Amino acid sequence: MDDAATLKKFKESLKAPFAFIPDPEGKVVKQFDVKTPVVSFAQRYTFVIGEGRKILKVESGKDAIDPESAIEACPLRRPEKKPDAGTPP
């Protein structure tokens, strides 16, 4: 339930190459049912959403903070494979 300025700083700190959705009013949190019970804040979640708004991957907690797994799951942002040291390019 972060605002745009908070998410911008968070995104920059991670160097994440994908969009973050500000949700200061908690509308997205309610839609995806990710609100922490009793306390009025959401846990950190990462959703990789593909064509047709299909959810391809969901990560939560500490796993949601590291963008590598989300990048690997995203068909539009797959990192280039690095050649093995013993294999010519």
N, C-alpha and C positions, 0 to 999 in steps of 0.2 A: 504494500500500500504506500509505495514511495512516490514522491512528486518527480517531475521531469528533471529538476536540477540535481536531486540526489542520485537518480539513475544515471544521469550523464557522467557524474563523477565516478560512480561505481563502474560503469562501462569502460571509462577511460583507464581506471586502475587495473582492469582485467585485460585491456587491449582486445576486447571482444569485437569481432567483425560482424555481429548481427544486431538486430533491433531489440531494444528494451521497451516495454510498454508501461508508461506511468499509470498508476491507479490510485491516486490520492483518496478517492471516495470509496474504494473497495469494491467496485462493480465487477471487475474481472475476478477478483478473489472469490466473490459470491458465486459467479458463474461456474468456476472450476472447483468450488468447494474446498479451498485450501487455507481457510482461516484457522488459526490456532484456537482451540476451545478455551473459553473463559476470558483470555487476554485478547484485546482487540488489535492484534497484528498478525500478519501472514508470515508463514515460514518462507524461506527462499525457494522458489521453484523455477525450473527452466523447462519450457515446452518447445519442442521442435515441431513446427506446423508445416505440412506439405501441401501439395495441390489439393484442391477441393476442401481445404481447411481440415484435412485429416491429421490427427496428432500422431507423429511418428516416434516421438520419444518424450519421456517425462523424467526429470531428475529433481530430487529434493534435498534439502539440508546442505551439508558441505559439498555434496556432488554437484549441486546446482551452481556453485560458485566458480568451479573450474570449467571454462568454456570448451575445452578440447573435445569432450565426448559429444557435446551438442553440435560442434562443427563437423565431427565425423558423421553424425547422423543426418546432417542436412544435405540433401542432394544438390543444392545450389552452391554450397560452400565447401566442398570436399577439398581438403588440403592436398597439394601435389605430393606424390610419393617421392621420397628421396632414394636415389639408387644406393645399393649396398656398396660399402667401401671396396669390395673385391670385384664388383661388377662394373664394366665400362659403361659410360652413359649412352 
